[in-house]
Amino acid sequence: MKIHEYQGKALLRNYGIPVPDGEVAATPEEAGAIAEKLAAPVAVKAQVHVGGRGKAGGIQLAQTPDEARDAASRILGMNLKGLVVEKVLVERAGTFQGETYLGIARDRASKADVIILSASGGVDIEEVAETSPEAIARIRIDPLLGLQDYQVKWALYGAGIDHPLMAEAGRILRALYRCYVECDAELAEINPLATLPDGSLLAADAKVNLDENALFRHPELSEWQEASEEDPLEAEAHLKGLNYVHLGGEIGVIGCGAGLVMATLDEVKRAGGNPADFLDVGGGARAEVVASALETVTRDTQVKGLLLNMFGGITRCDEVARGILDAVARLDLQHPMVVRLTGTNEEEGKELLRGTSIHLAETMEEGAALAVELCRGR
C-alpha cells in the first residue's frame, strides 16, 4: 500500500527523523492560510502516488501566502500521470547544501532487506545508479539479525558521506530501519536527505510503501488506504473484486489461478509479446465474472489483443465461454481474441465459441504464439 508524502513524513517524525514543518490543504485558501502560519517561503507539493512531480509542475515554491494560494490553485485538479491531485502539502522551504539518498527496500532475490545509500541524492538518483554505480552503497541486512552497527558504518563510508554528517546520518539510518521493520514496510525512502546550512540533516521528501498483508497489525495505518493510491485501472478492477495488475504491454491476459496466469505471462514473453496485465478470475468464476474481466482488460487503450487461458477444475469451461460471448456482444469487442479451454465441460465451451471470430488454441504455448501473431497483424 502506497501512502502519501505527508503520511510518510508523519511516520518518520514518530521515529525522531527531522522533517520540515507543514500541513495538508485541499483548497487554495487552506494553502494560503498554512503558508501564512509558517511565515516563511514554502513549497506547495502535489500529493499523488507518482514520481517526477517536480518536473511535471506538481511542486512549486512560493514566497508569500498569496503565491502559495496561486500555486495551490494551479496544482489542485492537475492530472499527473493519470492521477488527479486532490490535496497539496504546504511546508517550509529552505536552502540545501547537499542531498543524500537513503532507502531501505525488500530484495526478494536475496530474501533480505537492503540498505541503499548515496551521497549523490536528489531527482537524478536513477541516473547516478546507471552512470556511477560505485557512488551507491548497498548493504544486505540478515532478517534474523537485523541492522548491525558495523553495517551502518559500511554504508556511510561506502557511500562517501562527509565525516561531519556521519553521526547524524547513522542515527537517521537506524531510525528509518526501525520505522521500516515496525511498520511492516516494503520500501522506506528519503530522497533527498538534505544538508542544511548549519550542517543538520532534514528529510525533505519521504516515500513509504506498506505491506497490505500486514495491515491487520496496524489498524491506524490501514485508514490511509485509498483507491487513488493505485493505477486507475487497478483501482477499478479491485472494486470489482478482480485480481488485476497493470503491466503496460499490448496483450491482455486472463486466466483462472495465479500460477496459470503467471505461466501464461511467461509464454507470451517467450513468444515475443508483452503482457498488458495479470488478471486472475479465480476458481469457479461465473460468466458474469469473465465478462467483467474482459471489460476491465479492454479499458486499457494499449491492449491490441486478448489471450484467455482457462483450466476447468471447479471453473466450468462452458460458463467461461458464455461470459466471453456476453462481453463480446455487450461491449462490441473488436480485439483479436485467443481462447484456450481445457478441463470441466471443455467440449461444451468450445462448441459455444466455434463459428465466431474467436480463435481456439489447444495448448498454452500455441495460444500465446497465436496471440502475438494476431497483435502484429500476421
Beta strands, then each sheet from edge to edge (+ up, - down):
strand 1: 22-25
strand 2: 42-46
strand 3: 59-62
strand 4: 79-80
strand 5: 83-84
strand 6: 88-92
strand 7: 98-107
strand 8: 112-118
strand 9: 136-141
strand 10: 185-195
strand 11: 201-203
strand 12: 207-210
strand 13: 243-246
strand 14: 251-255
strand 15: 277-280
strand 16: 305-312
strand 17: 337-343
strand 18: 359-360
sheet 1: 1+ 6- 2+ 3-
sheet 2: 4+ 5-
sheet 3: 9+ 8- 7+ 10- 11+
sheet 4: 9+ 8- 7+ 10- 12+
sheet 5: 13+ 15-
sheet 6: 14+ 16+ 17+ 18+
end
